Amino acid sequence: MFSLQNKISLVTGAAAGIGKAIAEAFARAGAFVYVADRDAQGGAETAMRIKAAVGAADFLPLDVSREDDCERASRHVHGAHGRLDVLVNNAGIGHVGTLLQTTGADLDRLYAVNVRGIFNLTKVFLPGMIERRSGNIINLASIGGIVAVRDRLAYCTTKFAVVGFTKSLALDHATQGIRANSICPGRVETPFVSAPPCASRSAT
């Protein structure tokens, strides 16, 4: 097991699925974990389970698509701990469809969470990391951000953007103590994946 002893971390989309698993793993490794999600009930339950079983955690209500929410989250974390060591941008939403089945509103909605959400939250935490010359930013992309996946045009478009964002971030700030990486998983059996198929749904 890797060690995150005394590290302060924040994981978005941590009420369920991949985000929940990351939050639990970080807590077992010794980190204090902010379980961030717009799902208040699921997020609070995840934080309580972590505190009861493996380590320290707090629920942080957060909609990453809203700049004011991200700024509030930054003020809260820095006010409580003075820093954030590890940011995991995991929150994301999906859409099923080809170009012919995808509206501009569909693409805008996915972009607001999957791309702009990562931009919003990273932007408020990066300056403090640069000031301390230490920070680790992990962005959840997808195999759909490396190769195309059939009937997932909007989703793949946004996940390719996440990979490009991460590469640019890493290149721009490598000499300032910042590490930025993307994780690009394939299909993972989560509540999101197990749900009945539909044209539009949330993923965490």
Secondary structure, DSSP 8 states (H G I E B T S, - for coil): ----TT-EEEEETTTSHHHHHHHHHHHHTT-EEEEEES-HHHHHHHHHHHHHHTS-EEEEE--TT-HHHHHHHHHHHHHHHS--SEEEE--EEEE-B-GGG--HHHHHHHHHHHTHHHHHHHHHHHHHHHHHT-EEEEEE--GGGTS--TTBHHHHHHHHHHHHHHHHHHHHHGGGTEEEEEE-------HHHHS---SEEEE-
